[in-house]
């Protein structure tokens, strides 16, 4: 199955469900986050994290017959932030990685050029931006989103997407 395919994500979640139970119920790790095949464990103790890592490696190898990626598995201090799902996670906040902001800015420029060339309609641009905003809302990104999206709001001030129009219709029907 191709990476990113919805079925591969589904099967990863099903297969790694046993890992979730092991970590939460047997090891009783309080601060554990997993998304598909990426996970993070937080602790104040480097020794405790190393112990968890050793136990998890054994469990994955013996029970699920898989291994952690050797280059992506690391124990690090959280002061400098840690990368997870395109964010840089700190103690009290999350920021989108600069490389992801750069990719989005490039994508915006490409979409705007296609729109100007009349090879792309506003609905496609709206869908792309809406998805990115939903992703960005998982972090502390208000100022960054304002900076990136204000020029788009000005450029597309007279446009309305099919989604926006349908939401407006549904809302008015309820009232």
LINSULMO-V496590 format. One record per helix or strand of 2 or more residues. SS is the DSSP state (hx for helix, st for strand). FROM is the first residue (numbers start at 0). TO is the last residue. If there is no record, write none. Layout:
# LINSULMO-V496590
{{SS FROM TO} {SS FROM TO}}
This chain:
# LINSULMO-V496590
{{hx 5 14} {hx 16 25} {st 31 34} {st 37 40} {hx 45 63} {st 81 83} {st 86 88} {st 93 95} {hx 97 115} {hx 121 135} {hx 141 154} {hx 161 173}}
